[in-house]
């Protein structure tokens, strides 16, 4: 087991990474607020791992909510079911909510924990690569609105993240690739050396070689923890973590939630951001080709859906959370391994990238 | 105009109290995050004060959401309409939400501001006595669930509270009395001298004499600001502000939201808490009689609805937010002017008070 720490003063917490952690009672015990535990999971993950998690919580009053699986269910309506369950079980303010699943489960469970009785204890047990390297760390929680992704939510830090790498064995290949998109992101925005390592190790990662996956997860969490510790509420550099996401969110919203996996949309978004970075003279044609190559090597799509017009893209991007004073701000690459936030993209350049 | 300050480090904010403040543009300007402003109000308040507030915001992009009036609409479903409006108007993270109205409007608008894009600027413009002395100050926001009051919400501080005492002129008498319940609360829990002043001034307060109301609001806000500054998230003494509320919430939930005004239920709750305090030997029979007398003088009811059995009371109180480890904790009076939180009430004593 490897343990990192997200350094946020009184809200600091550990990220435990390793194989078989799911059922290790000693990892949960220090973070449970009281006797009552509500597990939030989904219908895909529950048959695989719910029993193992429950076995780590003996002696506690454990209830569960099993949500439908998919981004299209990350809505306020489905989210309400968590409160129905918490109140039906008469859970008090010293209960603990545990998210067992991928990004959607973690985002909804975390947002419910943030709001139940104005905030209860929360533990993330991510079971997808995407959740282990990205969404379970850093406290962003929330749900989608039909007009925009993640538009309703809270910053709410978990008390612990318990990432059991053994759960990746059951992950569909498409979701593994989607998770690798976020892993690549850390290389693109912050660590050229890691990006190079990922290029070399991509076959091993796709073959789920444990040592390769463990290193990728660990390095991803290190970068994320560092950025979150420096800027918890995204007043500045945390926005860099949204590399590829402004384009990606537009693809997800515009195509109907659930048709594209989040990581797939981010993969395309990173290609588009690289294209735009080249138009600004920051990346070379070789850099862009290399970017597309490694995203393709992760078995991710490179092009947005053909029915999403440039006009529609602009419309969807106008509600992005990084818009300030009516000005769209984008995360682009100064070079491979160094990202910046910029509000100075000429509209015709953006339009050229979109079409 | 009188200005107090709620002292919460980077989240500190002013409470402005005075007549005619509603349309004073200079009070809003320092607290608006950007050009976009969303006013949340209700169908009763909008015809009275929306125009005046809008006049203070010229030069800004101002939209509004007009909610139905009443505690029965303080639900997640109605709350969603605020996000629909924010997203339809394409409001970005630098928008400002302004609550114009009573406690229900303030609680829902504040909770929406807390969650829109994970948090946007928020200003409280309370137009009821209850909101001016209590709910607009301190950052408690949220909505009700059919199984419990204020069960879903956030701690989210406004950037400013602008309490225009002239708006009290249009307040129905029943709501004035409901507000006085919360004013009396501050006397009961913290300030015997203020309680005495309130006994003397009750006729003047009911007659809405401006000087009397201004003093009552100011002293109430002082006590609240002091307690909130010491314990923002209710880890300790902030719970004292819930004097009368555990019983009161049970009455509100048990009678169907909207049938009792919050302040009315709190008035009865304070009588019940005084009764229980006497059973513990903390108050004398004279103290209890005096308590009932002043609550009656504020033209508030003294008895819970007759169809609410002791059993049902206990059931409803079991989901109170102050329950910890299955133990109901109550705010009771050591003497008039001094409250304590206690978990040591014998069940038979509580049952005697309830029946």
Interface residues (C-beta under 8 A of the other chain):
Chain A: X34 X35 X76 X80 X83 X84 X87 X88 X90 X92 X93 X94 X114 X115 X116 X117 X118 X119 X140 X142 X145 X147 X148 X151 X152 X153 X154 X155 X233 X318 X319 X321 X322 X323 X324 X325 X326
Chain B: X34 X35 X76 X80 X83 X84 X87 X88 X90 X92 X93 X94 X114 X115 X116 X117 X118 X119 X140 X142 X145 X147 X148 X151 X152 X153 X154 X155 X233 X318 X319 X321 X322 X323 X324 X325 X326
